[in-house]
Amino acid sequence: RLAQKGELITRPEDPSEYGYSFLGWYKDAALQDAWDFDNDIVEDNIILYGKWEDSTWLTFQQAVQSSGTVTLTRDVVCDNQAYGPIVVPDDVTVTIDLNGFTIDRNLTSQLENGAVINVSGSLTVKDGSSQGTGTITGGYSAATDKTMVAGGIQVNGGSLVLESGSITGCSSNERGAGVTVTGGSFTMNGGSISGNRATSHGAGVDVTSGIFTMTGGIISENQANVGAGVYASNSDLILSGGEISGNKAKETAGGLNASGDVNVPLTGCKIAGNTAPKAGGVRFYLKDGCNYSFKVGKNTVITGNTDTNGNPSNLYVNNFNNSTWITIMDGDDAPSGMNIGISVNKTPTDTTPVPVSDSTMKDVYRGCFFSDNEDYWTDVK
């Protein structure tokens, strides 16, 4: 490369080599003195030396091939998309400690297999740092196959536990931008899933024929057409803690959508501040012929959710008859925080009521439910 004496050098495009990361240009063969393209001036003929290291992505990929704990000591960034996602094989049980660092798939456009991590084995994610800045980000999936649609973490028949850390800034052209579970399980005890986008549904969490257990953490600020926070089909949702809030759906179910054969014991989760044109909070989609179970406990809160016009829109049921569709899980004492707003798709009458719940403590629980529509009211049988 020719350069004029007394002038700056235009920085060349970084070279690439499979399996290696390029770190920059140096003045000396010992790679101690970096060339500053903004300030260093050519005075004579020079040789610049390229500095390389093994790819952090491939090194990290190798580390999670064995059971144990892998603790990050720096950011792990995918610098060649041919490497694909980090894969946890089905015979491996591994813990990733983000330790305040970031795992970044580094995708700016969609890719068929665009997840950050694929899990067939057992993975626990935590952030052991005091600053709590550990992050999984940068996935962008173009796939429509449900086994590879996730932008963040894809679970196929395996298990995922999120103790702490954040899954954020991931996208999916289909569903499950944050976490997708297909025939496996996901337990969220802490951390956050936020700021993810899906074109179809389940931008935060998408579960098909699997189990999602939430005891803590927060799912927030995710966007999708349907079920922006959580979307579940033919699955078990065990929600005993944590918060689903601030999610936005373009069509329905800003917070949570449950459909098909679903079992939903909801004993302590707070679902609030979500929005959608219909069913801003929760849509419990009852299809004819499906087996469903929706149970609520004394600390359940579904309130403060709205449609796009700001009207109350909390727990929405699309299909009801004279059978009870909510079961209250009675405790030994009065509810300490239960507060649930109800919306329906047709106006109830004296002969077609909405039998909200069945409880031996009906007088105690009666004040825990309220109607989102001032034209009708709720009661506990």
C-alpha positions in Angstrom: 0.0 0.0 0.0 1.4 3.4 -1.0 1.2 6.4 1.4 2.5 9.9 1.2 5.2 10.9 3.6 3.9 13.2 6.4 0.3 12.0 5.9 -2.1 9.7 7.7 -2.9 6.2 6.4 -6.4 5.2 5.6 -7.4 2.2 7.7 -7.7 -0.9 5.4 -10.7 -3.2 5.8 -10.0 -5.8 8.5 -8.9 -9.1 7.1 -10.7 -12.3 8.1 -9.7 -15.9 8.7 -11.9 -18.7 9.8 -11.4 -19.6 13.5 -9.6 -16.3 14.3 -10.5 -12.8 15.3 -8.5 -9.8 14.0 -7.5 -7.4 16.7 -5.8 -4.6 14.8 -2.5 -3.3 13.2 0.7 -2.9 15.2 4.1 -1.1 14.5 6.2 -3.9 16.0 6.5 -7.7 15.5 5.9 -8.1 19.2 2.5 -6.6 18.8 2.9 -4.2 21.7 2.6 -0.8 19.9 -0.7 -0.3 18.0 -0.8 2.0 15.0 -3.2 4.9 15.5 -4.8 5.6 12.1 -6.2 8.9 13.4 -2.9 10.4 14.6 0.2 8.4 13.4 1.9 9.9 10.4 4.1 8.1 7.8 7.7 9.2 8.1 9.4 6.4 6.1 8.8 2.9 4.8 7.0 0.9 7.4 5.6 -2.6 8.0 2.4 -3.0 10.0 1.8 -6.3 11.7 -1.7 -7.8 12.1 -2.7 -9.1 15.5 -4.9 -12.2 15.7 -6.3 -14.4 18.4 -8.4 -17.6 18.4 -12.1 -16.6 17.9 -13.8 -16.0 21.2 -17.0 -17.5 19.7 -15.4 -20.8 18.7 -13.4 -20.9 22.0 -16.6 -20.4 23.9 -18.5 -23.0 21.8 -15.8 -25.5 22.7 -16.1 -24.7 26.4 -19.8 -25.5 26.6 -19.4 -29.0 25.0 -18.6 -30.4 28.4 -20.6 -30.4 31.6 -19.6 -27.9 34.3 -19.5 -24.1 34.7 -18.1 -21.7 32.2 -17.4 -18.2 33.5 -17.0 -15.3 31.0 -13.9 -13.2 31.5 -14.6 -10.9 28.5 -17.4 -10.3 25.9 -18.0 -13.2 23.5 -18.9 -11.8 20.0 -19.6 -13.8 16.9 -17.2 -12.4 14.3 -18.1 -14.9 11.5 -21.7 -15.9 11.0 -20.6 -19.2 9.4 -19.9 -20.3 13.0 -23.6 -20.5 13.8 -25.2 -20.4 17.3 -23.6 -21.7 20.5 -24.8 -25.2 20.9 -25.4 -27.1 24.2 -25.6 -30.8 23.2 -28.2 -33.2 24.7 -25.7 -35.0 26.9 -24.3 -31.9 28.5 -25.4 -30.1 31.7 -23.7 -26.7 31.8 -23.9 -23.4 33.7 -22.9 -20.1 31.9 -21.9 -17.4 34.3 -22.1 -14.2 32.3 -20.1 -12.4 35.0 -21.1 -9.0 33.8 -20.1 -9.7 30.2 -22.0 -10.1 26.9 -22.7 -13.0 24.6 -23.5 -11.3 21.2 -24.5 -13.1 18.1 -23.9 -9.8 16.4 -26.5 -10.2 13.7 -27.8 -7.0 11.9 -29.9 -8.9 9.4 -32.0 -12.1 9.7 -30.4 -15.5 9.3 -32.1 -18.9 9.0 -30.4 -20.2 12.1 -30.0 -16.9 13.9 -30.3 -17.8 17.6 -27.6 -16.9 20.1 -27.8 -20.3 21.8 -29.4 -23.6 20.9 -30.1 -26.0 23.8 -30.7 -29.7 23.6 -29.1 -30.5 26.9 -29.4 -28.6 30.2 -28.4 -25.0 30.5 -28.4 -22.6 33.5 -27.7 -19.0 32.8 -26.7 -16.6 35.6 -24.8 -13.4 36.2 -22.4 -13.6 39.1 -21.2 -10.1 38.8 -22.0 -7.4 41.3 -23.0 -4.9 38.6 -25.5 -7.3 37.0 -24.7 -6.3 33.4 -24.5 -9.8 31.9 -26.3 -9.9 28.6 -27.3 -12.3 25.8 -28.1 -10.3 22.7 -27.8 -9.9 18.9 -29.8 -12.9 17.6 -32.0 -12.5 14.6 -33.8 -15.5 13.2 -35.4 -15.8 9.7 -36.6 -19.3 10.3 -40.2 -20.6 10.2 -39.3 -24.0 11.5 -40.4 -24.0 15.2 -37.1 -25.8 16.2 -35.0 -22.9 15.1 -37.1 -19.7 15.3 -35.6 -18.1 18.4 -33.5 -15.0 18.3 -32.1 -15.5 21.8 -32.2 -19.0 23.2 -33.8 -22.0 21.4 -34.7 -25.0 23.6 -35.5 -28.2 21.8 -36.4 -31.0 24.2 -33.8 -29.7 26.7 -34.1 -27.5 29.7 -33.1 -23.9 30.4 -32.9 -22.1 33.8 -32.5 -18.3 33.9 -31.3 -17.3 37.4 -30.0 -13.8 36.5 -28.7 -11.8 33.6 -30.6 -10.3 30.6 -31.8 -11.6 27.3 -32.4 -8.5 25.2 -32.1 -7.0 21.7 -33.0 -10.2 19.8 -35.4 -10.6 16.9 -37.4 -13.3 15.1 -39.1 -13.2 11.8 -41.6 -15.7 13.3 -41.9 -16.1 17.1 -40.0 -16.5 20.3 -37.5 -13.7 19.9 -36.2 -14.0 23.5 -36.7 -17.7 24.4 -38.4 -20.4 22.4 -39.3 -23.8 24.0 -40.3 -26.7 21.9 -41.1 -29.9 23.8 -38.7 -28.9 26.6 -38.8 -26.7 29.8 -37.8 -23.2 30.8 -37.6 -22.0 34.4 -37.2 -18.3 35.1 -36.1 -17.6 38.7 -34.7 -14.1 38.0 -33.1 -11.9 35.4 -34.9 -10.2 32.6 -36.2 -10.8 29.1 -36.8 -7.4 27.5 -36.6 -5.4 24.4 -37.1 -8.3 22.0 -39.2 -8.2 18.8 -41.1 -11.0 16.9 -43.1 -10.6 13.7 -45.7 -13.1 14.8 -46.0 -14.0 18.5 -44.2 -14.6 21.8 -41.5 -11.9 21.5 -40.4 -12.6 25.1 -41.2 -16.3 25.6 -42.8 -18.8 23.2 -43.7 -22.3 24.5 -45.1 -25.1 22.4 -45.9 -28.5 24.0 -43.5 -27.6 26.8 -43.4 -26.2 30.4 -42.7 -22.6 31.4 -42.2 -22.0 35.1 -41.8 -18.4 36.4 -40.9 -17.7 40.0 -39.1 -14.4 39.6 -37.6 -11.9 37.2 -39.3 -9.7 34.7 -40.5 -10.0 31.1 -41.0 -6.5 29.7 -40.9 -4.1 26.7 -41.2 -6.9 24.1 -43.2 -6.5 20.9 -45.1 -8.9 18.7 -48.5 -9.3 16.9 -49.9 -11.7 19.5 -48.8 -12.6 23.0 -45.9 -10.1 23.1 -44.7 -11.1 26.6 -45.5 -14.8 26.7 -47.3 -17.0 24.1 -48.1 -20.6 25.1 -49.8 -23.4 23.1 -50.6 -26.9 24.4 -48.3 -26.2 27.3 -48.1 -25.8 31.1 -47.5 -22.3 32.5 -46.7 -22.3 36.2 -46.5 -18.7 37.2 -45.8 -18.2 40.9 -43.8 -15.0 40.9 -42.1 -12.4 38.8 -43.7 -9.8 36.6 -44.9 -9.5 33.0 -45.3 -5.8 32.2 -44.9 -3.1 29.5 -45.2 -5.5 26.6 -47.1 -4.4 23.4 -49.0 -6.5 20.9 -50.2 -5.2 17.5 -53.2 -7.5 17.5 -54.0 -9.1 20.8 -52.6 -10.2 24.2 -50.0 -7.7 25.2 -48.9 -9.6 28.3 -49.8 -13.3 27.9 -51.6 -15.5 25.4 -52.6 -19.1 26.3 -54.4 -21.4 23.8 -55.1 -25.0 23.0 -54.7 -27.7 25.7 -53.2 -25.5 28.4 -52.7 -25.8 32.2 -52.2 -22.4 33.8 -51.8 -22.3 37.6 -51.2 -18.6 38.3 -50.4 -18.1 42.0 -48.3 -15.0 42.4 -47.3 -13.4 39.1 -48.0 -9.7 38.4 -49.3 -9.0 34.9 -49.7 -5.2 34.5 -49.1 -2.3 32.2 -49.3 -4.3 29.0 -51.2 -3.1 25.9 -52.9 -4.4 22.8 -55.9 -3.4 20.6 -57.7 -6.4 22.3 -56.8 -8.2 25.5 -54.1 -5.8 26.7 -53.1 -8.1 29.6 -54.0 -11.8 29.2 -56.0 -13.6 26.5 -57.2 -17.1 27.6 -58.3 -18.5 24.2 -60.7 -21.3 24.8 -61.1 -23.5 21.8 -64.0 -25.9 21.5 -62.8 -29.4 22.3 -59.6 -28.3 24.1 -58.7 -29.3 27.6 -57.9 -26.3 29.7 -57.2 -25.5 33.3 -56.9 -21.9 34.6 -56.3 -21.5 38.3 -55.5 -18.4 40.3 -54.0 -18.1 43.7 -54.2 -15.4 46.4 -51.3 -13.2 45.2 -52.3 -13.0 41.5 -52.5 -9.5 40.0 -53.8 -8.8 36.5 -54.6 -5.2 36.4 -53.5 -1.9 34.8 -53.5 -3.4 31.3 -55.2 -1.5 28.5 -56.2 -1.5 24.9 -54.6 1.0 22.6 -57.2 3.6 23.5 -56.3 3.4 27.2 -59.4 1.5 28.2 -59.1 -1.3 30.8 -58.3 -4.6 29.2 -57.0 -7.2 31.6 -58.0 -10.9 31.5 -59.9 -11.6 28.3 -61.9 -14.8 27.7 -63.2 -15.3 24.1 -65.6 -18.2 24.8 -67.7 -18.9 27.9 -70.8 -20.8 28.9 -72.4 -21.8 32.2 -69.4 -23.8 33.3 -66.8 -22.2 35.6 -63.6 -21.2 33.7 -61.5 -20.0 36.6 -60.7 -22.1 39.6 -59.5 -20.4 42.8 -56.8 -22.3 44.7 -58.0 -21.6 48.2 -55.6 -21.1 51.0 -56.0 -21.1 54.8 -56.4 -17.3 54.9 -57.7 -14.4 52.9 -56.1 -13.3 49.7 -53.2 -10.8 50.4 -53.0 -9.2 47.0 -55.3 -10.8 44.4 -56.7 -8.2 41.9 -58.0 -9.4 38.6 -59.9 -7.4 35.9 -62.2 -9.4 33.5 -63.1 -8.8 29.9 -65.3 -10.9 27.6 -66.1 -11.0 23.9 -69.9 -10.8 24.4 -72.1 -9.1 26.9 -73.2 -11.5 29.7 -76.9 -11.8 30.5 -78.9 -13.3 33.4 -79.1 -16.6 31.5 -75.6 -16.5 30.0 -73.4 -15.3 32.9 -69.7 -15.4 33.2 -69.1 -17.8 36.1 -65.8 -16.4 37.1 -64.8 -18.9 39.8 -65.7 -21.6 42.1 -64.6 -21.3 45.7 -65.5 -22.4 49.2 -64.4 -18.9 50.3 -66.6 -17.0 47.8 -67.3 -14.1 50.2 -63.6 -13.6 50.8 -62.7 -13.7 47.1 -65.7 -11.7 45.7 -63.8 -8.4 46.0 -60.8 -9.7 44.2 -62.4 -9.6 40.7 -63.7 -6.6 38.8 -65.2 -6.0 35.4 -63.3 -4.1 32.8 -66.6 -3.0 31.3 -68.8 -0.7 33.5 -71.9 -2.2 31.8 -71.6 -5.5 33.6 -70.2 -6.8 36.9 -68.4 -10.0 38.1 -69.3 -12.3 41.0 -67.9 -15.4 42.6 -70.3 -18.4 42.8 
